[in-house]
Amino acid sequence: MRYYDSACHKWQVAPKTSYAGGVARPALTERRKAQTRREIAETALALFARDSYDNVSAEAIAAEAGVSLRTFYRYFSTKDEVLSPIITEATQEFIAAIAARPAREGLATAVQRAYEGIRPQQGPEGVRALIGLLTDVPALRARWLSDLRTIEDALLPVVQRRARRPVSDEQARITAAAIVTALRIAVETLARSPANDPPIDALAHALKYLREGANL
Protein backbone atom coordinates (compact mmCIF):
# COMPACT_ATOMS: atom_id res chain seq x y z
CA MET A 1 0.00 0.00 0.00
CA ARG A 2 1.25 3.49 -0.85
CA TYR A 3 0.79 6.58 1.26
CA TYR A 4 1.90 10.17 0.94
CA ASP A 5 4.67 11.17 3.35
CA SER A 6 4.23 14.87 4.12
CA ALA A 7 7.70 15.07 5.62
CA CYS A 8 9.55 14.23 2.40
CA HIS A 9 6.80 15.17 -0.11
CA LYS A 10 6.58 11.86 -1.94
CA TRP A 11 4.64 8.63 -2.09
CA GLN A 12 6.04 5.84 0.08
CA VAL A 13 5.45 2.11 0.19
CA ALA A 14 4.29 1.20 3.67
CA PRO A 15 5.68 -1.95 5.29
CA LYS A 16 3.13 -4.74 5.05
CA THR A 17 2.04 -7.44 7.44
CA SER A 18 0.20 -10.52 6.23
CA TYR A 19 -3.07 -11.60 7.81
CA ALA A 20 -5.34 -14.57 7.41
CA GLY A 21 -6.66 -14.98 3.91
CA GLY A 22 -3.58 -13.41 2.34
CA VAL A 23 -4.69 -9.84 2.99
CA ALA A 24 -1.82 -7.42 3.58
CA ARG A 25 -2.14 -4.25 5.62
CA PRO A 26 0.30 -1.54 6.67
CA ALA A 27 2.25 -2.30 9.81
CA LEU A 28 0.63 -1.10 13.03
CA THR A 29 3.27 1.61 13.52
CA GLU A 30 2.55 3.07 10.08
CA ARG A 31 -1.20 3.02 10.69
CA ARG A 32 -0.73 4.83 14.00
CA LYS A 33 1.47 7.43 12.33
CA ALA A 34 -1.13 7.97 9.61
CA GLN A 35 -3.87 8.30 12.21
CA THR A 36 -1.86 10.84 14.22
CA ARG A 37 -1.07 12.80 11.06
CA ARG A 38 -4.74 12.85 10.11
CA GLU A 39 -5.86 13.92 13.60
CA ILE A 40 -3.42 16.83 13.58
CA ALA A 41 -4.68 17.86 10.12
CA GLU A 42 -8.35 17.75 11.19
CA THR A 43 -7.52 19.80 14.28
CA ALA A 44 -5.72 22.38 12.16
CA LEU A 45 -8.65 22.62 9.74
CA ALA A 46 -11.07 23.30 12.61
CA LEU A 47 -8.80 25.98 14.07
CA PHE A 48 -8.18 27.63 10.69
CA ALA A 49 -11.92 27.72 9.97
CA ARG A 50 -12.66 29.23 13.38
CA ASP A 51 -9.76 31.64 13.90
CA SER A 52 -8.34 32.12 10.36
CA TYR A 53 -5.08 30.72 9.08
CA ASP A 54 -2.86 33.64 10.07
CA ASN A 55 -4.08 33.62 13.67
CA VAL A 56 -3.27 29.96 14.30
CA SER A 57 0.27 28.88 15.16
CA ALA A 58 1.88 25.46 15.00
CA GLU A 59 2.01 25.60 18.80
CA ALA A 60 -1.76 26.13 18.96
CA ILE A 61 -2.42 23.22 16.59
CA ALA A 62 -0.16 20.90 18.60
CA ALA A 63 -1.77 21.91 21.90
CA GLU A 64 -5.30 21.44 20.56
CA ALA A 65 -4.39 18.07 19.02
CA GLY A 66 -2.82 16.91 22.29
CA VAL A 67 0.67 16.39 20.90
CA SER A 68 4.00 18.05 21.55
CA LEU A 69 5.38 20.67 19.19
CA ARG A 70 8.22 18.25 18.48
CA THR A 71 5.68 15.65 17.37
CA PHE A 72 3.99 18.22 15.14
CA TYR A 73 7.27 18.95 13.36
CA ARG A 74 7.99 15.24 13.06
CA TYR A 75 5.01 15.01 10.71
CA PHE A 76 5.00 18.47 9.13
CA SER A 77 8.02 20.62 8.39
CA THR A 78 5.85 23.77 8.22
CA LYS A 79 2.30 24.86 9.04
CA ASP A 80 1.66 25.13 5.30
CA GLU A 81 1.75 21.34 4.97
CA VAL A 82 -0.66 20.47 7.75
CA LEU A 83 -3.79 20.02 5.62
CA SER A 84 -2.11 17.72 3.09
CA PRO A 85 -3.16 14.43 4.79
CA ILE A 86 -6.82 15.32 4.26
CA ILE A 87 -6.23 15.91 0.56
CA THR A 88 -4.04 12.82 0.28
CA GLU A 89 -6.60 10.46 1.79
CA ALA A 90 -9.36 11.96 -0.34
CA THR A 91 -7.14 11.49 -3.40
CA GLN A 92 -6.47 7.84 -2.60
CA GLU A 93 -10.18 7.18 -2.06
CA PHE A 94 -11.14 9.00 -5.26
CA ILE A 95 -8.60 7.21 -7.46
CA ALA A 96 -9.49 3.81 -6.00
CA ALA A 97 -13.19 4.51 -6.56
CA ILE A 98 -12.60 5.42 -10.21
CA ALA A 99 -10.53 2.29 -10.78
CA ALA A 100 -13.26 0.15 -9.21
CA ARG A 101 -16.02 1.39 -11.51
CA PRO A 102 -17.34 -1.07 -14.15
CA ALA A 103 -15.12 -1.30 -17.23
CA ARG A 104 -18.09 -0.55 -19.52
CA GLU A 105 -18.35 3.00 -18.16
CA GLY A 106 -16.64 5.81 -20.00
CA LEU A 107 -13.95 7.64 -18.08
CA ALA A 108 -16.03 10.78 -17.45
CA THR A 109 -18.94 8.69 -16.17
CA ALA A 110 -16.62 6.67 -13.94
CA VAL A 111 -15.16 9.88 -12.48
CA GLN A 112 -18.62 11.31 -11.80
CA ARG A 113 -19.97 8.11 -10.21
CA ALA A 114 -16.83 7.71 -8.10
CA TYR A 115 -17.17 11.27 -6.84
CA GLU A 116 -20.82 10.71 -6.00
CA GLY A 117 -19.85 7.82 -3.74
CA ILE A 118 -17.35 9.77 -1.64
CA ARG A 119 -18.56 10.96 1.76
CA PRO A 120 -15.95 13.36 3.22
CA GLN A 121 -15.47 13.12 6.98
CA GLN A 122 -15.71 16.90 7.23
CA GLY A 123 -19.22 17.09 5.76
CA PRO A 124 -20.32 19.69 3.17
CA GLU A 125 -19.50 22.71 5.33
CA GLY A 126 -16.12 21.29 6.28
CA VAL A 127 -15.29 20.73 2.62
CA ARG A 128 -16.28 24.31 1.82
CA ALA A 129 -14.05 25.57 4.63
CA LEU A 130 -11.17 23.40 3.43
CA ILE A 131 -11.37 24.49 -0.20
CA GLY A 132 -11.83 28.10 0.85
CA LEU A 133 -8.60 27.94 2.86
CA LEU A 134 -6.71 26.19 0.08
CA THR A 135 -7.70 28.78 -2.48
CA ASP A 136 -7.62 31.97 -0.40
CA VAL A 137 -4.43 31.54 1.65
CA PRO A 138 -1.39 32.00 -0.64
CA ALA A 139 0.81 29.53 1.22
CA LEU A 140 -1.91 26.88 1.18
CA ARG A 141 -2.80 27.55 -2.45
CA ALA A 142 0.73 26.56 -3.46
CA ARG A 143 0.27 23.32 -1.51
CA TRP A 144 -3.18 22.80 -3.07
CA LEU A 145 -1.75 23.11 -6.58
CA SER A 146 0.99 20.65 -5.65
CA ASP A 147 -1.61 18.21 -4.32
CA LEU A 148 -3.60 18.55 -7.54
CA ARG A 149 -0.49 17.52 -9.48
CA THR A 150 -0.28 14.47 -7.23
CA ILE A 151 -3.89 13.60 -8.14
CA GLU A 152 -3.02 14.04 -11.81
CA ASP A 153 -0.05 11.66 -11.50
CA ALA A 154 -2.16 9.09 -9.68
CA LEU A 155 -4.81 9.27 -12.42
CA LEU A 156 -2.40 8.37 -15.23
CA PRO A 157 -2.53 4.56 -14.88
CA VAL A 158 -6.31 4.72 -14.38
CA VAL A 159 -6.71 6.71 -17.60
CA GLN A 160 -4.50 4.28 -19.51
CA ARG A 161 -6.40 1.24 -18.25
CA ARG A 162 -9.83 2.68 -18.99
CA ALA A 163 -9.06 4.26 -22.37
CA ARG A 164 -11.29 3.07 -25.20
CA ARG A 165 -8.23 2.83 -27.44
CA PRO A 166 -4.46 2.87 -26.86
CA VAL A 167 -3.16 6.23 -25.66
CA SER A 168 0.37 7.53 -25.30
CA ASP A 169 1.76 8.74 -21.98
CA GLU A 170 1.38 12.32 -23.19
CA GLN A 171 -2.26 11.79 -24.18
CA ALA A 172 -3.01 10.11 -20.84
CA ARG A 173 -1.49 13.06 -18.99
CA ILE A 174 -3.58 15.54 -21.01
CA THR A 175 -6.73 13.60 -20.13
CA ALA A 176 -5.76 13.36 -16.46
CA ALA A 177 -4.99 17.08 -16.37
CA ALA A 178 -8.37 17.89 -17.93
CA ILE A 179 -10.18 15.82 -15.30
CA VAL A 180 -8.23 17.41 -12.45
CA THR A 181 -8.88 20.89 -13.85
CA ALA A 182 -12.60 20.16 -14.08
CA LEU A 183 -12.55 18.95 -10.47
CA ARG A 184 -10.58 21.98 -9.27
CA ILE A 185 -12.84 24.52 -10.97
CA ALA A 186 -15.97 22.74 -9.73
CA VAL A 187 -14.94 22.67 -6.06
CA GLU A 188 -13.38 26.13 -6.08
CA THR A 189 -16.49 27.65 -7.65
CA LEU A 190 -18.69 25.98 -5.05
CA ALA A 191 -16.47 27.14 -2.20
CA ARG A 192 -17.08 30.74 -3.25
CA SER A 193 -20.78 30.30 -4.04
CA PRO A 194 -23.38 31.34 -1.44
CA ALA A 195 -25.70 28.58 -2.65
CA ASN A 196 -25.65 25.11 -1.18
CA ASP A 197 -25.65 23.30 -4.51
CA PRO A 198 -24.36 19.72 -4.39
CA PRO A 199 -20.69 19.55 -5.50
CA ILE A 200 -21.51 16.70 -7.86
CA ASP A 201 -23.70 19.00 -9.96
CA ALA A 202 -20.80 21.35 -10.67
CA LEU A 203 -18.49 18.45 -11.52
CA ALA A 204 -21.11 16.85 -13.75
CA HIS A 205 -21.47 20.09 -15.72
CA ALA A 206 -17.70 20.39 -16.11
CA LEU A 207 -17.33 16.77 -17.28
CA LYS A 208 -20.23 17.17 -19.72
CA TYR A 209 -18.46 20.20 -21.20
CA LEU A 210 -15.28 18.14 -21.65
CA ARG A 211 -17.16 15.24 -23.24
CA GLU A 212 -18.69 17.63 -25.75
CA GLY A 213 -15.25 18.82 -26.83
CA ALA A 214 -14.86 21.93 -24.67
CA ASN A 215 -15.46 24.11 -27.74
CA LEU A 216 -12.10 23.08 -29.20
N, C-alpha and C positions, 0 to 999 in steps of 0.2 A: 504493500500500500504506500502511496506517495502522499506527502503532506508538505505544505509550504512553511519553510523555516524563516520567520521574520528576522531573525538575528543575522542571517547571512544572505537573505534575499534570493533564495532559490529553492526549487523543489528537492526534497530529500526522500530517500527510500527508508521507511521505518523498519526497524528490526521486527521480525515476525516470529510468532510462537504458534505451533500447531496445536489444534484441539481435535476433539473427537469428530469424525466425519471428514477429516482432511481440511477443515476450514482454518485459515490462517488469519490472525489478528495482530495488530501492533502490540509490542511488549507493553506490560503494565506501566512501566516508567514513562514510555512515550505517550501513552494515553493520559496519564496524569499530567504530564507537561502540557499536552494539548488542551486539557480541561482547564488548567490554571491560566494558560494564555487566553483562552476564550472568556473566562470569568473576568479577567482584567479588562479585556476589550469591551465587554458588555457594561462593566462598571464605568469605564471611560465614556462610552456613548451616552449613558444616563446623565453623567456629570456635564458633558459638553452640551447636551440638549437643555439642561436646566440652567447652567451658569454661563454658557458660551465657552468656546474653545480657548480664547485668550485668557480667561479668568480661572482656568483649571490647570494646576501644575502636576507634574509627575508625582510629586510627594502626595498631593491630594488624592490622586487616582490610587496610589499604592495603599494609602491609609484606608480609603473607602473599600477597597478590595480585600483588605485584611492581610496584605503581604508587605514585606519590607521593601524599601526603595532599592536595595541591592537585588532583590528578586525581580522587581519591575525591570531593571536594566539588564537582567539576565535574559529576559525575553524580548525586550524592545530597546534598541540603541537610542531612540529618541521618542518623544511624545508623538511625533508625526506618524509613527508606524503603528500606533496602538490599536487602530481600528481594522488593520489588515486581516486578522484572523476571522472576523465576521465575513469579510468579502471572500476570503479564501475558502471557507466552508461552504458558503453559498455557491461559489464557482464549482467546487467539486460536486455538490449535489446537482447543480444545473447540468453539467457536462454528463454526469452519469445518467441523469434522467433522459437526456436527448439520446444517448447511446442505447438506452433500453427501449426506446419506442419501436413499434413494429417496422420492419424493413420496408413494407409497402408504402409507408408515409413519405411524402416529400420532405426535404430538409426543413423548409419553412414551417410546414405543419408540425413536424416533430419538435421544433424549437418552441412553437406556441403551446403545444400540448404539454411539453415538459415544464414550461414556465407556469402553466395553469396549476400543475400539481405541487408546486413548491409552497410551503407554508412557513414563512420566516418566523423565527422565534420572537422577533421584536414586534410583530403585528404591523398593520398598515401604518399607524402613526409613527412607530419606531423606524420603519423603513423610510418614511418621509424625512424624519429627523436625520437619519444616517446620510441619505443622498444629499440633503440640504447642506450638511456639514462638508461632505466630500466635494461639493461643487462651489461652495461659498468661501471656504477657508483656503487661501493660496497654498499653504504647506500640505494640506490634505488633498487638494486637487491634484497636485503632482503625484501623490501616492495613488489616488484614484485612477489616474491615467496609466500608471504603471501596472496596477491591478487589472485594468482592462486589457492591457497587452498580454498579461498572463492568461486571461480568459481566451483571448484570440489564439495563443499558442496551444492551449489545451483543446481547442475546437478543431485544430488541423486534422488529427487522425479521424475524428468523428465525421468531418466533412468528406474526407477521402473514402471512408468506408460506406457512406450513405449516398455518394454521388451516383447519378443515373448512368453516367458514362465515365471512362477514365479521365482524371484531371491531373494536371501537373502540380508540383508543390506551389508554384506561384499562383495558379488558379485557385487552389484550395485556400491559400492565405487571403486572396482577394475576397472569396466567399465568406471566410471566417471574419474578416475585418468588417464586411458589410453587415453581418449579423450582429456583431458587437456594437457597431455604430448605431444600428436600429435600437438595440437594447439601451444603450447609453442615452440616446435622445429621448426615448420613451420615458425612462425613469427620471431623467433630469427635468423634463417638461412637467411631469406629474408632481415632482417635488416643489415646483414653483407655482403650481396651479392651486387656486383656492377651492376648487371642486374636489369632491371625494370620488372621482371616477376610478373604477378598478384599473390597476396597472396593466392587466392583460389586454384591455381595450386599446390602449395606446400602442402596445407592442404589436398587436394584431394589425392595426392600421399601418404601422411601419413595415411589417413583413409583407403585407398585401401590396404596398407601393413597390417594394423590391421585386416581388414576383411579377409585377406588371411591367418591369423594365426600368423603373425609376426615371422615366422620361429620357432615357439615354438614346 
